[in-house]
């Protein structure tokens, strides 16, 4: 269990994209919830247009970043499986 935890922690320390993705997700969630709570406070003015523009930009950025993060996580998973299974297959010798 200790080696798994140290592997996960080293992945976070060596790959800051994980930390950035988590921070972006938290900020996006916080801003989305604050928009719905504060909707009554703003009239249809420049402030509301600015918020809509901001959320539109955030959504576009997340639509670009999210697939990249998923691809990166999938690549890490495949590499972890390869790192675990390749030593097993290297020990097996097939004589034809």
N, C-alpha and C positions, 0 to 999 in steps of 0.2 A: 504494500500500500504506500510505503514511503517513497519508493522509486517512481510510482505513478504520479504521486503528488509533485515530486521534484521535476519530473518530465513536463508536467503541465505548467509548473511555475517557470521552468526554463523556456518553454515555448512562449510564455507571455513576456519574459524579459528579453529574449532574443528577437522577437517579432512584435514590434510596437503597433503593427496594423491591428492586432487583436484588441489592444487597449483602445486604440482610436475608434474602432468599430463599436466597442461597448460604450464608449463615451458618446459617440454620435447617436447611438440608439437611445441612450438615456436622455440626452438633450432633446431629441426629436419627440420622444414620448412625453417629456415634461412640457415642451412647448405646445404640443397638440392638446394635452389636457388643459393647459392654462388658457388656450384659445377658446375652448368650449365653455370654461367657467367664466371667463371675462367677456363673453359675447354680448351680454346685456349692458356692459359699461360703455361700449363704444357705439357711437352713432355711425351712420354711413358717411364717413368723412375720410380724410386723408389717412388717419390712423388705421382704419380698417383696411383700406387699400394697401397700405404698407405691410400689414400683417399678412394679407392674402398673397401679396407678392413674395414675402419672406417664406411662407409655407410652400408656395409653388416652387421656389428655388430649392428648398430643403427636400421636397418630394422628388424633384428632378435629380438632385445629388444622390439621394438614397436609391433611386432607381438605377443609377449608374454604379454606386458603391456596393450595393447588396449582392448582385451577381458575382462581382469580383471577390467578395469575401467568401461566398459559397464555393466558388471555384478553388480558392486558396485552401479552405477547410477540407474540401474533397481531396485535393492534392496531398495535404498533410496526412489524411487518413490512409490514402493509397500508399504513400511512402512508409508510414508506420507498419502497415501490413507487410509490405515488401521487406522492411528491415527485420520483421519477426520471422517471416517464412523463408526468405532466401537462405539463411544458414541451415535450415532443415533440409531444403532441397539440395544444397551443395554437398551434404553428407551422404546423400543417396547416389550411388553409382550404378549406372545401367550399362551392362555389357551386351552389346548386340552381336 
